[in-house]
């Protein structure tokens, strides 16, 4: 704890399921990742069959000196954004605090929730049992049962992204006497669900606003040498 009252509060990242279901799925990151990797592939091609018959794009680039015409005659297919990072889970602090759930199960509840985020809810034992009690033999869920839950990556105030979890790798490194994990790292791979959905639109708008703010650095262009 810092003794300064003006110390900024650190916002935690999180995975939160979109939509209501049983059980609700959310994992607040115990420690924010130290590194977040984002990548997107781009594929360039001609914008017409006539251009394609002239040869590859490299041939166009070699023959056309006017860069504005090059821009007009080539198109780009932008791939989805992929995100990957590593989460670290550690039960030490809560064990020292005497937390009853952590003493009994370690970090198993967090790991179990992360794993359930990639499984269709109709496969869940609890959902099926509740469905049987409510007269719904196929299981109980407000989400589409044949598909995995739709997950939101909440990373600060400016990035709230709907994502598909495309990969998850769990390394359990220490255990309690019941062999429940008390330390683990989780490598997560995601694909952003882009399009007209409001959450992605919000995050994209925030990115565009941030780009406008970069105009404050326009004076730096004076230090760039541009051939005449």
C-alpha positions as CSV (number, residue, x, y, z in Angstrom):
1,X,0.0,0.0,0.0
2,X,1.3,3.4,-0.9
3,X,1.0,6.2,1.7
4,X,0.1,8.8,-1.0
5,X,-3.6,9.6,-1.3
6,X,-3.2,10.6,-5.0
7,X,-1.7,7.3,-6.1
8,X,-3.6,6.3,-9.2
9,X,-5.7,3.1,-9.0
10,X,-4.5,0.4,-11.4
11,X,-7.4,-0.8,-13.6
12,X,-7.4,-4.6,-14.0
13,X,-8.0,-6.3,-17.3
14,X,-10.7,-9.0,-17.5
15,X,-12.5,-11.6,-19.5
16,X,-16.3,-11.3,-19.1
17,X,-18.9,-13.4,-20.8
18,X,-21.3,-11.5,-23.0
19,X,-24.9,-12.4,-22.2
20,X,-26.6,-14.2,-19.3
21,X,-25.9,-17.9,-18.7
22,X,-25.5,-20.4,-15.9
23,X,-22.9,-20.3,-14.5
24,X,-21.9,-16.7,-15.4
25,X,-18.3,-16.6,-16.5
26,X,-15.8,-13.8,-15.7
27,X,-12.1,-13.7,-14.8
28,X,-10.5,-10.5,-13.5
29,X,-6.8,-10.6,-14.1
30,X,-4.9,-11.0,-10.9
31,X,-1.9,-9.4,-12.5
32,X,-2.2,-7.5,-15.8
33,X,0.0,-9.1,-18.5
34,X,3.4,-7.5,-18.8
35,X,3.2,-7.7,-22.6
36,X,0.3,-7.8,-25.1
37,X,1.1,-8.9,-28.6
38,X,-1.2,-7.8,-31.5
39,X,-0.9,-8.7,-35.1
40,X,-2.8,-8.4,-38.3
41,X,-2.0,-9.7,-41.8
42,X,-2.6,-7.8,-45.0
43,X,-2.9,-9.3,-48.5
44,X,-2.4,-7.0,-51.5
45,X,-3.7,-7.7,-55.0
46,X,-4.7,-5.9,-58.2
47,X,-8.1,-4.2,-58.2
48,X,-9.1,-5.6,-61.6
49,X,-8.7,-8.7,-63.8
50,X,-7.1,-6.6,-66.5
51,X,-4.4,-5.6,-64.1
52,X,-3.9,-9.2,-62.9
53,X,-3.2,-10.2,-66.5
54,X,-0.3,-7.8,-66.6
55,X,1.6,-9.8,-64.0
56,X,2.2,-9.7,-60.3
57,X,2.0,-6.7,-58.1
58,X,5.8,-6.5,-58.1
59,X,5.6,-6.0,-61.8
60,X,3.2,-3.1,-61.4
61,X,5.4,-1.5,-58.8
62,X,8.4,-1.8,-61.1
63,X,6.5,-0.2,-64.1
64,X,4.4,2.5,-62.4
65,X,6.4,5.5,-61.2
66,X,3.3,7.4,-60.0
67,X,2.6,6.2,-56.4
68,X,-0.9,7.6,-56.4
69,X,-1.7,5.4,-59.4
70,X,-0.2,2.4,-57.6
71,X,-2.5,3.1,-54.7
72,X,-5.5,3.3,-57.1
73,X,-4.7,0.0,-58.9
74,X,-4.0,-2.2,-55.9
75,X,-6.4,-3.4,-53.2
76,X,-5.8,-4.9,-49.8
77,X,-7.6,-7.6,-47.8
78,X,-7.1,-6.9,-44.1
79,X,-7.1,-9.9,-41.9
80,X,-8.6,-10.1,-38.4
81,X,-6.6,-8.7,-35.5
82,X,-5.0,-11.4,-33.3
83,X,-4.1,-10.8,-29.7
84,X,-2.0,-12.9,-27.4
85,X,-0.6,-12.5,-23.9
86,X,0.3,-14.5,-20.8
87,X,-1.7,-14.4,-17.5
88,X,-0.1,-15.2,-14.2
89,X,-2.1,-16.7,-11.3
90,X,-0.7,-16.9,-7.8
91,X,-2.5,-18.0,-4.6
92,X,0.1,-16.7,-2.2
93,X,-1.5,-13.4,-1.1
94,X,-5.0,-15.0,-0.5
95,X,-3.4,-17.9,1.3
96,X,-1.6,-15.4,3.6
97,X,-5.0,-13.6,4.2
98,X,-6.6,-16.9,5.2
99,X,-9.1,-16.9,2.3
100,X,-11.2,-20.1,2.7
101,X,-11.8,-20.8,-1.0
102,X,-8.1,-20.4,-1.8
103,X,-7.1,-22.6,1.1
104,X,-9.4,-25.3,-0.2
105,X,-9.0,-25.0,-3.9
106,X,-6.0,-22.8,-4.7
107,X,-6.4,-21.1,-8.1
108,X,-8.5,-23.9,-9.5
109,X,-11.7,-21.7,-9.7
110,X,-10.0,-19.2,-12.0
111,X,-8.4,-21.8,-14.1
112,X,-11.7,-23.7,-14.4
113,X,-13.5,-20.6,-15.5
114,X,-11.0,-19.9,-18.2
115,X,-11.3,-23.4,-19.5
116,X,-15.1,-23.2,-19.5
117,X,-14.9,-20.1,-21.7
118,X,-14.0,-22.4,-24.7
119,X,-16.7,-25.0,-24.2
120,X,-20.3,-24.9,-25.4
121,X,-22.6,-24.4,-22.4
122,X,-24.8,-27.3,-23.4
123,X,-21.9,-29.6,-22.4
124,X,-22.0,-28.2,-18.8
125,X,-23.1,-30.6,-16.1
126,X,-24.6,-27.8,-14.0
127,X,-26.5,-26.3,-16.9
128,X,-28.0,-29.6,-17.8
129,X,-29.0,-30.3,-14.1
130,X,-30.6,-26.9,-13.8
131,X,-32.3,-27.4,-17.1
132,X,-33.8,-30.7,-15.9
133,X,-35.2,-29.0,-12.8
134,X,-36.8,-26.3,-14.9
135,X,-38.1,-28.7,-17.5
136,X,-35.6,-28.0,-20.2
137,X,-33.8,-31.3,-20.8
138,X,-31.3,-29.7,-23.2
139,X,-29.8,-27.6,-20.4
140,X,-30.3,-24.1,-19.1
141,X,-28.6,-21.1,-20.8
142,X,-29.6,-17.7,-22.2
143,X,-26.8,-18.1,-24.8
144,X,-26.7,-20.2,-27.9
145,X,-26.0,-23.6,-26.4
146,X,-24.1,-25.3,-29.4
147,X,-21.5,-22.6,-29.4
148,X,-18.8,-21.6,-26.9
149,X,-19.6,-18.5,-24.8
150,X,-19.0,-15.1,-26.4
151,X,-16.2,-13.4,-24.4
152,X,-15.3,-9.7,-24.0
153,X,-11.7,-8.7,-23.4
154,X,-11.9,-5.6,-21.3
155,X,-8.6,-3.8,-21.4
156,X,-9.0,-0.4,-19.9
157,X,-11.6,2.2,-20.7
158,X,-10.8,2.5,-24.4
159,X,-10.7,-1.2,-25.4
160,X,-13.7,-3.4,-24.9
161,X,-13.3,-6.1,-27.5
162,X,-15.6,-9.0,-28.4
163,X,-13.2,-11.9,-29.0
164,X,-13.0,-15.6,-29.9
165,X,-10.5,-17.6,-27.7
166,X,-8.5,-19.5,-30.3
167,X,-5.9,-21.0,-28.0
168,X,-5.3,-21.6,-24.3
169,X,-2.2,-23.1,-22.8
170,X,-2.0,-23.7,-19.0
171,X,1.2,-24.4,-17.1
172,X,0.6,-25.4,-13.5
173,X,3.7,-24.9,-11.5
174,X,3.0,-25.4,-7.8
175,X,0.3,-27.4,-5.9
176,X,-1.2,-27.6,-2.4
177,X,-1.5,-30.9,-0.4
178,X,-4.7,-31.7,-2.4
179,X,-2.8,-31.3,-5.7
180,X,-4.8,-28.2,-6.5
181,X,-2.7,-25.7,-8.4
182,X,-1.5,-22.6,-6.4
183,X,0.6,-21.1,-9.2
184,X,0.1,-21.1,-13.0
185,X,0.7,-19.3,-16.2
186,X,-1.9,-19.2,-19.0
187,X,-1.0,-18.3,-22.6
188,X,-4.1,-17.0,-24.3
189,X,-4.6,-16.4,-28.1
190,X,-7.6,-14.4,-29.3
191,X,-9.2,-13.2,-32.5
192,X,-11.1,-9.9,-32.4
193,X,-14.7,-10.1,-33.6
194,X,-14.8,-7.0,-35.9
195,X,-17.7,-5.4,-37.7
196,X,-20.8,-3.4,-36.9
197,X,-21.3,-4.6,-33.3
198,X,-21.4,-1.7,-30.8
199,X,-18.5,-2.8,-28.7
200,X,-16.0,-3.1,-31.5
201,X,-17.4,0.2,-33.0
202,X,-16.8,1.9,-29.6
203,X,-13.2,0.6,-29.4
204,X,-12.5,1.6,-33.0
205,X,-13.8,5.1,-32.4
206,X,-11.5,5.4,-29.3
207,X,-8.6,4.4,-31.5
208,X,-9.5,7.1,-34.1
209,X,-9.7,9.7,-31.3
210,X,-6.3,8.7,-30.1
211,X,-4.9,9.1,-33.6
212,X,-6.3,12.7,-33.7
213,X,-4.5,13.4,-30.5
214,X,-1.2,12.5,-32.2
215,X,-1.6,15.7,-34.2
216,X,-0.1,17.4,-31.1
217,X,3.2,15.9,-32.2
218,X,3.0,17.4,-35.8
219,X,5.9,19.7,-35.0
220,X,8.2,16.6,-34.9
221,X,7.8,16.3,-38.7
222,X,10.3,19.2,-39.0
223,X,13.0,16.8,-37.8
224,X,12.3,14.3,-40.6
225,X,14.3,14.5,-43.8
226,X,12.1,14.2,-46.9
227,X,13.9,14.2,-50.3
228,X,12.7,17.0,-52.6
